[in-house]
Amino acid sequence: MNPIRFTRRPLAVAAMAATALLAACGGGSDDESLSAEIAQGYAADGATMSVAGASGVDAATETLEAALASNAVAAAPREQLLAANATPAATATASATCPNGGTVAWSVTGDAATLGNGQLDAGETYTVTYANCGTADGAGRLDGSASLAVTTRTSSSVVFTHQTTNLTHTTANGVFVHNGSATVNRSVATTGSGGREVTRRITSPGISLTSTIGARQASYNLRSLDWTVVRTYGAGGALTSRTHQGAVVIDASTPRRPNATLSVTTQGTLMFDGGNATAQGSFTIVTARDTIACSYGNGSATLTLDRGNDGTIDRTWTITFTTLQGEAG
């Protein structure tokens, strides 16, 4: 859907196509003219794919931790195990029904004294399979596999590596297949209202993401990802908000527009997941030659385009937030 259209003579159209081809191949000059249609497509890709890449990790780990807590059992003390000549190392398997249907199943190796205590502990390694698993917040479904290796545990935080293998996250915004490794630093704090705030900082040198939005398919490589997802829960345990913030470099490959490298940086936090009028935030997308800034809220999105990265705004326009989301992929 292209709400902004230009009428040009055939010669101008051919010139624009040649410019796009040169940009895709790394040629051309700094005064190349990026169209508003392509600019808003890059903005949509930058925002949607950075959030989707982080959300796959966030949703998978949130679901596993909730399942572990619900399946917690009393483990035998280490002294008892040693007295019985049992090795402190152990392996366990378990599964749980996901909050909105489907299952999450896992096998874990770790210290027998703490295995099954309902939480991730240092030294534990998990192999997890999701099957039509509806997440607790109702924001999507998970299929596929992930593995977790826990390195550090304190009273309020845990650090682990997270590896995905064709982890499919089906959301209202599209279907995203996730492959790659990330380090996750998860912390929990109590809020003043008696709820809790769960923060996951996700860093990765590279995550492969393929998207299917409607009938459109595209592929992305997320490099230098440093992204933080914060979930806030009320006193009763219900999710009250989820925000995203961070930076990532995305190599975008989609048949809808020239391939590009997009450097995405949020300005403050993004509320993006729901795809509705309550979403709000702002971010910038920097390409090799241009800068696109986008602010959205109250159901609309305003974009500015700095052609040539010279600090001068060459164009400003407003579209609906739904239109912006529809340009992704």
N, C-alpha and C positions, 0 to 999 in steps of 0.2 A: 504494500500500500504506500503510494507516494503522494502525500497531500500537497506538496509544493512542486509545481510543474512549470517548465519553461518552454516557450515556442521559439524554435530557431530554424533558420534555413538549412537545407541538407548539408551545405558546406560546413556550417557551424557544428552540426551534429557529428560529422566525420572528424572535425578537429577535436571535439571533446572526447571521442572514442580513442583517438590517437594519444591524447594527453593521459587518459586512464591507463592505456597500455604501457606508456613510458613510465608512469608512476609504479605500476606493478613490477616492472623490470628494473627499477632503480635508476632510470634515465630521466631526461627532462631537465628543466631549470627551476629555480626557486620561485618564479612568477607563475607557475602552473596554477590553474584555477580549479579548485575543488568544488564540485557542485554541492548544493545544500542537501540533495537527496543522499549522496554518498556520505556526507559528513554526519547526517543523523543516523545513517546505518552504522557507521563506525562507533558513534556514541552508544547506540543500542547494544552493539556487540561488546563494547568495553564494559558497560555496566552489567549486562546480563551474564556474560561468561565469567567474569570475576566473581560475582555472587554465586553462580552455579557451581564453580569449581570449589569454593570454600564450603558451600552448603552441603555438597556431597560428603565431605569429611565430617562436618559438624553433625549432620543428621545421623550418619552411621555410628559415630562414637556416642552421641547422646542416646541412641536406641540401645546400644550394647550396655552402657552403664546403667540405664534404667532396668534392663533385663537382669543384669547381675544383681542389682539391689533386690529385685522381686524374687530371685531364686536363692537368696543368701541362706546358708546352713551353718550350723555351729561346727567349726573345725576342731579336731583334737589338738590339744596343746603339744608343742614341740617336744617337751620332756616326756610326755606319754608316748609319742611316736618313737623316740629314741629308746625308751625303756623296752618297747616292744620290738626292738631291732628293725623298725621300719625306717626306710630312707626318707629324709626330709623332702626330697624331690618327688613330685607326683604329677599325674595327668588326670584330667577330668573332662567329661563331655556333658553338655546340657543344652536345653532349648527352652524357648518361651514363646508364648503367643504375643504378637505385637499389639500395641494399644488399639489400632484400627484394622485388625485382621492380618493374616499372614503369620510367618514365623521368623525368628532369628535363632540360629543354632551355632554353638561354638564348642571348640575343644581348647583346652588350656593346659600348659605345663607351668609348674612353679613350686613354691614351698608348700608342702603338705600342711604346715601349721596354719597357713592363712588362706589356702585355696578354698574357694567357696564362701568367703566371708562377705561377698556382696560388693566388692570394690576392686579396682585395678591396683595391684601392688608391684613394687619394684621387682624385677626378675621374672615376671610372668610374661608368657607369650601366648597370644590368642590367634586362632584361625576361625573366622566368622563367615557364616553363609546367611544371606537374607533371601527370603522367598515371599514375594508379594507382601512385603512387610510395611504396613501402614504406620507411619510415625505418629508419636503422641500428639503433636500439634496439628495433625491433619493436613500438613503442608505438602505431603508427597508419599510415594511408595518406593521401597528399596528392593532391588534384586541384584544378585551377584555376590562377590566375595571381597573380604578385606582381612588383613592381618595386623596385629598390634604387638609391639614389643615395648614393655614398660621399663623405663630407665630410672625414674625418680618418683618417690612418693613422700608427701608431707601431709600434715593434718588438713591443709586447705588446697593443695595443688598436686597435680600429677603430670609427668612428662613422658611421652611415648612417641614412637615412630608409627606411622599409619601407612600401609601399602594397600592399594586397591587393584583388583583384577576384574575388569569389565563390571564395575559397580554401576548399576543403572539407577538413576534417580528420576522418577517420573513426577513432574510437578504441573501446576496449572500453566506455567510458562513454557513447557516443553519437556522433552525427554533428553537426559544428559548421561552419557556413558563416560565413566571416570577411570583412568589408569595412571598410576604414579605413586610416588612416595612423598610423604610430608612429615614434618615434626610438629607435634601438637603439645602446647603448654596450656593445660586446663586448670583454672582456679575457681573457687567458690567463695562468695562473701554473703553475709546476711544483710538484708536491706532494713531500713528503719521501720517499714510496715510489717515486719515479721516474715517477709518472703526471702528469696535468695536470688543472687545474680551469678550466673555461670558464664565465665569468659573463656573462650578458646582462641588462642593465637596460633595460627596455622602458617607455617613457613615451608617453602619447597623450592628446589632449583628447577623443577619441571613437572608439570602435570598435563597429560594428554586428555583433551575433552572433545567428544563429538556430540553434536546436537541434532535433534530432530524437532523442528517446530512446524506444525502442520505437515505439509508434504516436503518441506525444505530440509536438506541435510548440509551440515558444514562441520569443519574441524578446526580445532584451536590448540595451541601449545601455550600453557601458562608458565612463564619463566619468572624467576626472582619474586615469587609470590610471598608477600608478607601481609596477612589478612587477619583481622580480629572479628569474631562473631560474639556478640553479647546477648544472652537470653536472660530475661527477667521474669521471675515467677512470683505470683502473689502468695499470701499466707496460706491459702488453700491448695497451693501447688499448681494452679493454672498458669499457663504462659500468658504474660501480659504484653511483652514487647520483644522484638528481636532486631538488632542493628548490626550493620556491617561497616567496617572501616579498614583502609589499608592501601596498598599499592601493588601493582603487578604489571609485567610486560607480557603482552599477548600477541602471538603470531597468528593472525586470522586468515583462514582460507575458506571462502564462500563463493559460490558461483554468481551471487547477486552483485558483487562489486570487486574491484581490484584487491588482490591480496595485500595485506598491510601489517606492519608492526605497530601496535597500539600501547603506549605507556599510560596506564590508568592510575589516577590518584584521586582518592575521595577528599572532599573538603568537609571535614567533620564526619558525621555518621550518616549512613544510608538506611532508610527503611524501604525495602524494595521487594520483599518476598511475596507479599500478598497480591500484587498486581492490581491494586484498587486505589480509590481516591485518597486514602489515608497515607499512602506512600509519600515520602518526602526526602530530600537530600540534594547534594550537588557534587559534581566530580569534573575532572578535566581529562581529556584524551589528547595526547601529543603524538603526532605521526612524524615521519621524516621531514615533512615540510609545513605542517599546519597544526594549529591547536584548536580543539573544539571544547567548549565549556558547556555544561548542562546543569540547570537547576530545575527541580521538579517538586510539585506539591499541589494539593487541591485539584488533582485530576489533570493538570497540564504540565508541560515541560517547555522551558525556554532555553534555546541554544544560541550560542555565539560562535562565530567562525573567524579565526585569525589566520588568513592565508599568508604563508611565508614565514610564520613565527616571528613577526617583526614587532609584536606588541600592539598592533592596530586592529581593532575589530572591524571586519569588512562586511559582516552580515549578522543580523539578529532576527530570529523568528521563533514563533510559539506554535506547538502542536499539542494534541492531547497526549496524556501519559500512555493511554492504550495504544495510540499510534506509534509512540516511541518503542514500546515493548514489541509491537508487531514488526518492527524493522530488523530485529535481531535474527541472526542465522542466515 
